[in-house]
Amino acid sequence: MNGAELQAFIENMPVAAAMFDCDMNYVAMSPRWRVDYERAGDPRENRHREILPEIPQRWREARSRVLGGETVISPADRFERADGSIQWVRWEFMPWRAASGEICGVVILAEDVTGRELADAALRDEAVETDRQRDQIEWLYENAPIGLCHLDRDLRYLCVNRWLAEINGLPIEAHIGRRVREVAPALAPGIEESARKILSTGEALRDIEFRGRAPRPPGVARYFSLSLHPAFDSEGQIIGFNVVVHEVTEKKRIHALCETDRRKDEFLATLAHELRNPLAPIKNAVHVLRLLEDDDSATKEKRRAALERAGRQVDHMARLVDDLLEITRISHGKVELRKARTDLAAILTQAIDLSQPQIQAGSHRLAVDLSTEPLQIDGDPVRLAQVFTNLINNAARYTDAGGRIEIAAARDGEEAVVTVRDNGIGIPRQQLSSIFEMFAQVEPTCRRAPGGIGVGLALARSVVQLHGGRIEARSEGVGRGSEFIVRLPLAAHVETPAMAS
């Protein structure tokens, strides 16, 4: 192709192309080049630096290499076109050879890469933004006031944040690669069971409550709620679990306060009812006594019956007031135990005697099994008898007529164990943990027998604890009876010195 043909070829190219001689004077250009890069005047009458003064250095470097026989592709340049718009151009410099093979000039192709460059810039900006967001997410992950961690399918820690590590009482690095069972053994059974459910259903499990202890201040009970979410791979397979833990101690405290307030309202209503009921019989008895003036036998019998009714009601009110005073004294630490070494059998015998009116009123069958081995207790016999009387009376009160009450005492190691069991109306399982709380009442579905205000069991627990013991309630549910177990420490055995013979 001769020079004229090459010039004609260039001038008819649809892309921006130009030919220059060895001194970089224009020889020919395509219409596209003329549109994009033309300035004032005919560019063919000017050297390139008059037309494109902003990029002579790039071309100067490329020219020396092209005249040496190389083809040079430069990086993209930001370039202002003739119409003022911004364009990104990649320049390709090629040698222009004569028919003899001699290099007689330079051919430049200008590729418009504006779209590609803008896309790359957008990707770079997006990458920068992604990095910024990733940094923010990492900061939030590390400093969030909730516990966060990721576990694999074998419940090994892959990552954990600072808050959860502090709750577990171990540094972050001590978690990585270890199983939950190694780090938090108390939680492991519940988390393992939840993980099995998630693997079978693919659904998250939420609001799994557990109790822990804070590292600061040490030993303080705190409550937490845990949620377990499945983590999936690109094929939808579960590859692990995301765990979120947040503290609900304050929520539990508020709930407990509301519950205590509700119980207090119920207690006050019950107390008002129990204190009001005896007033009518007492008032009627007083009225009858005022009317009775004769001393005949019939009048005397009416007077005696009225006095008995009034006396029973006054005794009942006195017991209610005594219970209230006792629980108040104990809660304020104002009770002084008058301890003495006493055989537990004697205390239980006294309690059974005191409970006989309730047992007989219900026509209950009583079975007593006391240990033949003496069970010596260092305690206040009056208050302990009050505890067992309360338990026996409750058994009689909450058991239908003709029911069965069993009382047993035995030794278990260094403790005496007393069991009071009945086949009465039972206790709902959800109430077993709160039945000894102040103001606690059995649900209305378990009809309440008359004669109690709901402080007896709280009083019993307090007295037993003052003796270093503990009390527990058991029941299989409504209609399936109740069992109360009292454990008291046995008195230390004192050896009697042998007499000299």
C-alpha positions, 0 to 999 in steps of 0.5 A: 500500500503506497502513501496515497492509498494509506492516506485514503485508508486512514481518512475513511476509517470509522475510528479515530486514527491519524498518520504523522511523519517522523517529526510528528507532523500530520499527514492524514486523519480519519473523520472521527479524529477530526471530530474528537481532536480538531482545534482551530484551523486545519490540523494538517497544517500544524504539528501535533503539539499545537493541536493536542498540547496536553499530551506531547510527553506521552507521544514523545516517549512513544515516538522514539520507541515506534521509530525503533520498530515497536508498537506501543499501547499506552495507559488510558489518558483523561482527555478533553474533546473538542466539544468540551466533554471529557473522554478517556482514550487509550493510544496505540502507536504503530510504525508507518512503513514505506514499501521498502520497509523503512519506517517513515512515520507514526500511525496513532489509533485512539480508542475511546475507553470512557465507559470502561474507565468509568465502570472501573472507577465505579468499581474502585469506589465501590471497593473503597465503600465496601472496605469502609462498610466492612470496617464499620461492620467489624467495629460494630461486631467487636463493640456491639453490646450483645454477644455474637459468634459463628459456629461450624456444624460441629459447634466450634467457634470460628469467630466471637466478639468481645462482649460474648468472650467476656461473658464466657470468661475467656479471651477471644483467641481462647474460643477459636477452634474450641467447641461450645462444650469446652468453653461453656459446658453449662450451655452445651446441652441446650445449644447442642439440642437446638443445633440438632433441631435446626439441622433437621428443620432449617429454621432458627430458634429464638429466645432460649433463656439461660442464667449466667454470672457476670465477671464484674462484679463477680458472682452476680446472677445475670439472665440472657436470651440466645438465638441460633440461626442457620448459616448456609453456603451457596448451595443452600446447605447448612454449614454452621450457626450464627449465635446472637445473645442479649442480656435480659436481666433488667427485663427479668427484674421488671417482670419479677417486680410486676409479678410481686406487685400482682401477688401482693394485690391478690394477697391483700384481697385474700387477706381482706376476705379472710379477716372479714369472714370471721367478723360476721360470726363474731358479731352474731355471737355477741348479739346472741350473748346480749339477748340471753339473760335467763340462766336456764339450761337452754340459754346456757347452751346457746351462750356456750355455742355462741362463745365457741363460735366466737372463740374459733373465729378469734383464734383463726384471726389470731393465727392469720395475724401471727403468720403475718407478724412472723413472716415480717420478723423473719424478712427483717432478720428480727427472729431469734431461734431458741435452739435446743437439742430435740428428737425430730420424732417429738417435733413431728408428733406435736405437729400431728397433734396440732393438725388433728382438727384439720385431718379429722374435719376432712376424714383423711387417712393418716400414715406415719412412718418415723425412723426408729433411729433417733434423729437429733436436731439442734433447733427451735422445737416450737418453730419447727413444729410450726413448719410441719403443722403448716405442711400437714394442714396444707395437705389436709386442706387441699385434699378431698374428703377421705384422702390420704396423707403420709408423713415419713422421717428418715436419715440421709447421710448427715441430714434428717429428711421429712416427707409430707405427701398427699393425694390432693389437688396437686400443684401446676408444674409451672408454679413449683418454682414460685410456690414458696415465694411471698404472696404466692397463691396456687392458680384459681384452676386449683380451687383454694380451700378456705383458711389460708392467705398464702404466706404459710409456705414462705414462712416454712421455707424461711424457718427451715433456712434459718436452721440451715436446711432446705425445703422442696415441693414436688407434684406431677400436676393438677389432680395428682397430689403434692409432696413436700420434702424438708431436709435439716442438718442432724446434730453433731454426735457427742461421744460420752466419755467412758467411766473409769472402772 
